[in-house]
Structures are given as C-alpha cells and as structure tokens.
Amino acid sequence: MIVADARFDRLTPVRSVIGTGLAPIHWLGNAPSELEHWIAGLFTTREDLQAENEELRARLLILERRALKYAALASENNELRRLMNSSEVLDDRVIVGEIVGVSPDPFSHEVIINKGSRDGVTVGQAILDANGLLGQVQQTSSFTSRVLLISDSSHAVPVEVVRNGLRAILLGNGDINALELVHVPDTADIREGDLLVSSGLGGRFPKGYPVAEVASITKESGEPFVNIKATPKAQLNQSRLVLVVFPPEGERDGDGNAPGQVDATVSTEPDERGEH
C-alpha cells in the first residue's frame, strides 16, 4: 500500500473518503469553543454591547474610506491594464473558510479548513488570512481541506522584493514565526524591513500577495550567499478565518487544478537549465 501510494498515487480516493468521514469529528472538536463563545454572549452587558457597537462603527468608517481609495486605485489600474492590452483581472475570486482543526504532529505545520471539494476547492489553491499568504491546499475531501502552512519545512514560495523586484525563494524551516530566504547573493540589494510578496512564478501562487518581511540579514566572510530571516505576514498560529483563492477562469487544467498547482511544495533545486 505504501508503494502504491508513493509511486502510483492509488490511495488518494481512500484518503478523501476518510477525510470526509472525519469531518464530524473536526466539527465536534470545535464545538466546545463555539459553545463557550455562545455562553459568553448570553452574559454580555448593555454597556459592553454599546462600546462594541461604537468600535464597529469607527472601523466601518475607516474601511469605507479605504474602500473609496482602493476603488480609485482599481479604476486607475484597470485603465493601465487596458492600455497594456492585458487580459488579467484585478481581483481573484475567493471564498471565506474557517480553520476547524490543527495537525497534532509537531513536525508538520498543517491546518484543516471547513471548505472542501463540494465548494470547488482543489489541491494547490492558495490560502490567505487578513494579513498575507497562509499556505496551500494539500488534500481535499467533500467537506474539509488540509492546508500546508508556509512555515512547514517542506514548503517554499517564489517571492520578490516590492522595493526593487528582486526574486528569490522563501523556505519554511519548521519555525512558525520565521522563514528563510535562500540563494540570495551577497551583492543583492536587500534590506531589513523589505516586504516580500508572491512573484507568481510557476503559477503556484497568485502574484502580489504579502508573504513576509525581512527581519535580519547575516553575511559570513567568504560565503557567496547571505543568510536572511523573514517574519511571515500571516498570523499562522492565530488566524481563524481564511480566504481560499481561486485562479481566474480559463487558468485551470482538465482536472480543475490551476497551472502548476499539483504538489504542495516547490523544488528549490535548479533544473538542467539552471532555473528554478
């Protein structure tokens, strides 16, 4: 069975069926938290509700102002795209999901969300939270999906520096609060505080989403590359609600996957032409 699964991927339907059967267990595991929130809501005072209402109104005003600004930027961006004869859309289609489970394996950074194949979720889709890229769908069942976080040691993301467009590969190292930027020469123009966004290379992740911020740069004498640590923008161990990003229509293959979105990991070894 191990050989059949590893070499011929014969057990994928079995895992999907098992994942579907385990969905009620994930919901039951999440039930105590939901019950606690419900009971806490029964004892909320009028003053607390009024204070919360005022806070929400203030946030609404801020978001409305931002929406006006973004609408103007979107209009300008669309006009530039038309001038460049670009057929790309401005925004990707997304659905909102909720994290209902976390992998108990300390060496595997995975979470389970309550969206599955019946919602159109496929292996390889990008997952975001409110701050940035969270991970990538690794396995789906009818009602849930397993997401590999960007901090997992087997995960990698092609990124670029917003300030100058420098491209590199961002690797997970098993640390939920730190990532590593690899293969960056010591002569590269990169600084602490630089924002790293997904480059879109390979079609695995949509272009332009925040991924991490450069935290530290260490140069060792005689080494051709620098050691760079980055802090993920997404709250990998705190976020509860997530966004499942769908690629634009026409960019899925016959199996419903986006181009290049079959494996949950990215190879960091150069191919025969010396490219990643």
N, C-alpha and C positions, 0 to 999 in steps of 0.2 A: 504493500500500500504506500509506503514511503517513497519507493522508487517510482511508482505510477504517478504519484502526486508531484514529485520533484521534477521528473523528466517529461511527463506527458500531460500534466495538469488535469488528471482524470477525476480528482476529488473535489473540484470547485463546486459542482452542484450539491454534493453532500454537505460541504461547509455552509452553503447558502441555506439549505433546508434546516441544518442545526441552528444557524443564526436566527432563522425565522421562529423556530421553536423556543429559543431562549429569550425572545422579545418580552414575553410576560414577566420573566424573571427580572429583566432590567427595569421594567415598569414598577414591579413590586419593590425592588431595591430603592427606587426613587420615591416611593410612596411616603415613607416617614418624613422626609424633608418637606414634601408638599403638605402633609398633614400639619407639620409644625408651623409652616407659614400660614395655613388656614386658621389654626387656633390662635396664633398671634394676632391675626387680623380681627378676630372677634373682640379683642380687648383693647383695640386702638381707641384712644380718647379723641374727643372732638377737636381739641387743640392740636393734637398731632396731625389729624386729617387736614386742618386748615393750614398748618405750616407746610405740609407736603403739597397741598394744592397750590400755595403761593410759589413754592420752589419749582413745581412743574410748569406753572405759568411763565416764570422767569426763563426756564430752559426753552420753553416753546418760542418765546420772543427771540432768544439767541439763535435757535435753529431756523426760524423764519428769516432772520437777517442773513444767515449763512446760505439758506436756500436761494434767496434773491441774488446773492453774489455768485453762487455756483451756476444759477440759470444764465447769468450774463456770460460767465466763462464758457459754459457749454455751448451757448449760441456762437460765441467767437470761435471756439474750437471746431464746431461743425462747419462753419464757413471756411476755415482754413483747410479742413479735410476735403471739402468740395473743390476748393481751388487746387488742391494737390491730386485731384481725381482719386481720392481714397474711398474705398468701399467699406471701411471698417465702421462699426457703430461706436457711439461714445461710451455707452454703459453696457455691461454684461448682465444677462438675466440671472437673478438669484432667488433662492427661497430661504426662509428662516427655519433653522433647526435648533434643537436643544440637546445638550450633552446629557445622556442618561446613564452613562457608565464609564469607568476608568479601568484600564488594564491593571491587574494586581502585580504583574511582572515588573520588578524594579529596573530591569534591563531593557524594557520595551515601552516606549512612550506612545501609547495609543489611547484613544477615547472612542466611545460609541455614541452616535447621534441617532435621534428618532426619525430619521428620513432614510428610506430605502429605495429599492428598485421600483416599487409601485409609485413613488414620487418622481421617477425619472432619473434617480441618482445612479451614476455609473462609476466604475473603477477609474481613478485618475483625476477626478474633479477636485479643484482647489477649494479649500475651506478657509474662511476668514472669520475673524471676530471684529469688534468695533475699531480695533487699532491696527490690524495688519494681518498678514498671512499666518494661518494657524497650522495648516498641514494639507494632506492629500488623502482622498478616499482610497483605501487599500482593499476593502472587501465589502460587498453588499449582500443583504438579504431583503426579503419583501418589505420589512418594516423598519429595519435599522441598517446602519453602515458603520464599519470600523475605519477610523481615521488615524493615519500615522502622522504624528506631530513633527514639525521641522527640527525639533531638538533630538529626535531619535538618532542613534549613531549610524543608522543605515540610510539616512535621508540627506539629500542635497538639493540646493536650489540655485539655478543660474540667476545672478543678480548683477546690477550695475549701480555705480555711484551717481546719485542725482546731480551732483555738482559738476561733474565732467564726463559722465558716460563711461567711465572705466568699468570693464566687465570682469567678473570673477565667479568663483563657485563658493557658495556658503554651505558649510557642512554642519550637521548636528554631531554632538560628541557625548550625548547622554546626560548633559547638564541642562536642566530646564531653564536656566537663566543665562546661558552663554552659548554662542555659536562660534565657529571658526571660519575665517575667510582664507582660502588656500590658493597657492600658485600665484601670489602677488609679488612681482619683483621688487627689490629694494629701491629701485628708481621710480616706482609708480607714485603718482600724485594722489595720495590718500591721507586723510587727516582724521583725528579723533573727532567724533560728532557728526561725521558724514552719514547721510541717510542712504541706506541700501534698499532698492526696490527690485521687484522681479523684472528680469530683462525680456521675458517672453521667448527666449531661445529654446528651440526644441519643441515648442508647443505644449509643454507640460503645465505651465502656469501662465495666467493672463499677465500681460505686460503692465507695469506701472504700479503694482500694489506694494505698499510698505512692508518690508520684511524685518529689517534690523537696523541698528545704529552702531557705528564703530565705537567701541569702548576703549580699546588700548592697542597700541602698535609697538612691537618689540623687534629691534633689529640686532641680530647676532653677527659678530665680525666674521667675515669670510663666507657667510651664507648668501646664496643668490635670492632667496625669498625672505619676506618678513613674516613674523608671527602676528596675526591680527585677531583679536577677540571682538565679538559683536554682541550686543544685547537685543534679543528679539522684541519687536514692537508689540506683537500679540501677547495677551496675558495667558500663557499656555496652561497654567495650573489654576486659573481663577475664572476664566470666561465660562459662561453657562449657555448663552445664546450665540449661535454661529450662523454664517451665511454660506450656503452651498452655491458655488458659481458655475453657471452653465456657459459653455462656449457659444459663440454666435451660430445661428442656423447655417447649415452648409459646411460646418467645420467638423462634423462627426463622421466617423467611418461607418461601415456597414453594420458593425456590432453596437453602435451607439456611443462609442468612445471618441473623445477628442483626439486629434493627431498626437501621437507620441505618448498618450496617457494610458499606458497599459501596465507598466510597473510603477510601484510607489517610490522607487529610488532612482537616483540619477548617477550614472557612472562618472567617476572623476578621473578615470584613466584615459589618456589620449588614444584615438584610433590610429589606423595606419597612416593617415594623412597628418597626424599631429594635432587634430582638432578634438574638441570635447563634444 
